Amino acid sequence: MMAKHTGWRWLLGVVGSAVLLAGSAPALDRGLTWEAKVTADAGEPTTMRVLTAGQRFKIDQHGEGKQYLVRLDRDEAYFIDTKKRTYQKIKLTELERAAETAQAQMQAALGKMQKELQNLPPEQRRMVEQMMGERARGSAAPATKPSVRKTGQTKTIAGYRCEEYVAEVDGKPLLKACTTQDIAAFNQLRDDWLASQRRLGKLNPFGGGSVYEAFGQIPGFPLETEMSGVHAVVTKVDPSTPPASEFEVPAGFELRPGPHLPNMPQ
């Protein structure tokens, strides 16, 4: 989710996938802040600070000088470089159109790949399909509602007791999450958080609809998640609402063109 990638596809992924770590609520007096360690594809862990209040959320990557700000109330997303003191701005509707183009392109590529998979030995084919996860299904494949079950395992993370859940689609692992219902601020945000996923999920060019369906069946705030090669663990929770200034581009930062979203992805 937060691996070091470049290009417009990565910008789509940041906004579309990272919203699983954030929320949305119509009332400005509701909010939450937390920090998490995120490890993607067995790489080095990244510390992220996530802030949410109203129809706004922000992800701050510690030490990398990158911030991602989404303002649903403005239909805008901002990509901020605090080291260069610059930022880029784009409409969420533009990102949605780009995601649709990316999904169409990937569907065509997946169709070709699935034909090639038929020529692989069964064991090797299963390994590739497992690595691809939901992407191998293709966005045009009929949606299958994920099944969710409680494992019975419990942990204490960031001072909160959490219960572990696993979700599967067609018998294949989708995600694992350890959630707590002891964070009152999130319990107030939950319904609006789930509602925000229905729109922001469209921004994920790799699909992900089943992920949002699964979280709809899992109660509580996710303190630990594992999915698609990404492992996130919350290390600190602040139930107070962040100040409004956190959701604005810092004064004096220069607006740069872009990001460029071509009609046909490169």
N, C-alpha and C positions, 0 to 999 in steps of 0.2 A: 504493500500500500504506500509505503513511504520510501521505497527504494530510490536510488539516485538514477532516474531516467530523464531523458530530454524529449522534446517534441510535443506536438499538440495532443497526441493520444494520451500522454502522461497527464496533461492538464485535465483532460476529461476524467481520468481515473482518480486524480486527487479529489476533485469535487464530488464525483459520483460515489466512490467507494468510501472515502473518509467520513461521509456523513453517518456511517454506522457508529462513529465515535462521538457524534454530536446530536443535538436535538433542536426542536423548534417549538415555540409556544406563543400564542397571540398576546399574552399579557406581559408588559415590559417589566413587571416586578418579579417575574420568575427567572431563575437562572442557576447556573452551576459551572464550576471550574474543576478540572482534574488534570493530573499528569499521568502519563503512561510510558512504559518502555515498549517499543515496537521493534520486532525483528522480522525482516522480510527475506524469504528465500535463503535462510541460514546465513545472512550477512551480519554485519555489525549492528548492535541494537541502537535505535534512535530514541531520544527522549522527546516526547511531544507534550505540549500543554494545550488543552482543549477548553474553550470557553463558549458558553451558549447562554443566550438571553433573548426572549422574544423570538422573532423570525430572523435571528442572526446567529452565526457561529463562526469561530475562528480557530485555526490550528497553527500553533507556533512550534517550529522545529528548533529546539535548543541547539546552539552552537553552529547552525548552518545558515542562519540569517534569512530563512525562508518563512513566510507567513501566508496562509491561505484564508481568505475572508469571504464568506458568503452572506449576502444580504437578500433573503427571500422577499423582504418588504420592498426592495428596489429592483428585484429581478436581475441582480448583478453579482458577479464574482470578481475578486481582486487577487492578484498574485504579486506579493510584496517582497522585495529584496532589501532587507534592512542594512546590509553591508554597502550596497551601491546606492542606497537611498532612492530607489526607483520603484515603480509599480506598473502593472498592466491591469486593464479593466475589460470585462466582456459581459454581455447580456446572457443570462441563463438560457433564454430561448435559442440563442445562437449555438450554445453548447449542446442543447438538446438536438438540434438539427444535425450537428456534426456527429453526435453519438449515433443517430439513426443511419447516417452514411457509413460510419465505421462498422456498425452491426451488419449492414448489407454486404459490405466488403468481406467481413470475416465469415459471414454465412457462406459466401461463395467459396472462400478458401477452405472452410471446414468441409464443405461438400466434396471438394477435391481430395482433402486429407483423409476423409472417411473411406473413400474408394481405395486409397493407397494402404490404409490400415488393414483392409481385407487380405492383403498379400503378406502381412506379417504373421509370424508364428503366434498362436493364441496367447501364450504367456507374455510375449513382448507387446502384443496389442492391448492386453489388459493393463499393463504397466503404463503405456502411453495414455490410455483413456483415463486412468486414475490421476495422472499428473495434470491432465487437461481439466478434470473436474467438470463443472457445469458448462464450461465453454464447449466441450465436446458434444454437448447436446444440441447446440445451435439455437439461435434466437427464434427460429421458425418452428422448432420442435414443440409439440404439445406440452403445456406446462403441467408438471406433476406436483401436487401439494406435498411439501416435505413432512416427514413424520418426526416427531420430537418425543424424547423420553428422558426421564430423570435417571441418572446413573446411581444415585444413592451416596456419591462421594461429596464430601464437604471440605472447604478450606477456609482459612482466614487470610484475607488479602487487604492491605491498606487499613487494617483494623476492623474490617467488616467480615462477618461470616457469610459465605456464599455456598450455593448448591450447584452442582454440575449437571448440565444438560448436553445431550448430543442430538444432532439433527441429521437425517439421511434423506436422500432422494433416490427412489428406485433401488433401495438397499445399499447405496453408495454413500460414504461419509460426506457431509456437507460442511458442518461446523461443530465445534465444541465450545461451550460457554459456561462460565461459573458466575452466577448472578446473585445479587442481594436485594432484598426488599426493605432494607434498613436505612436507605437514604431517602428521607421524606421529600427532599426537593425534586428528586427524579420521579418519584411516584406522582407528583403533581404534573410533571412534564410528559409523562409516558404517552398518553393518548395523542398529544400533538406531535410528539417525536415520531410515533408510528405513521401518522398522517403525512409528515414531511418526507418519509422514505418513499412514498408512492410516487412523488414527483421527482425527487432527486435520484431515485433509482434509475430513471431514464437516462441520466448522464453517464452511467457506467457502460462503456462500450463493450464490456465483457459479459454483459447480462447481469445476473445477480438477483433476479426477482425472487428466487427460492430463498435466498438469504433473508430478505425482508419478510417473507412469509413465515420463515422459521422464528425470527425474533418476535413476530406477532403472537406466537404460541409460548414464548418463554417469558415468565414473569421476572420483574426486577431489572436492576442496573447491571450491565455486564462488566465485571471486574477483571475477567480474563477471557480472551477469545482466541481460538485457533481456527483459521480457515484459509484455503487457497495459498498455503505456504507462509501465511502471516500470523505471528504470535504476538498478542498485545496483553500487557499486564498493567493494571492501574496501580500507581504507587502512592498517590495522594489525592484526596477529595476535599474541595472547599465548597460547602453548600450555599455560600453567599452569592448574590447576583453580581457579576462583573460590572464595572462602571461603563457607561455608554461610550466613553473615549476608546475603549478597547476594540470597538467595532467600526472605527474610522481609520482611514489611511493617515499615518502621521503627517503633521504639518511640515511643509518644505520638501516633501518627496516629489520627484519628477515623474510625470506620466509618460510612459513609453508606448509606442504602437504595439498592437497585438493583444493576445497571441493570435497568429495567423491560422485560420481554419479553412483550408482549401476544400473545394467541393468534392474532390476525389482525394482521399488520404494518401499521403506519400508512404 
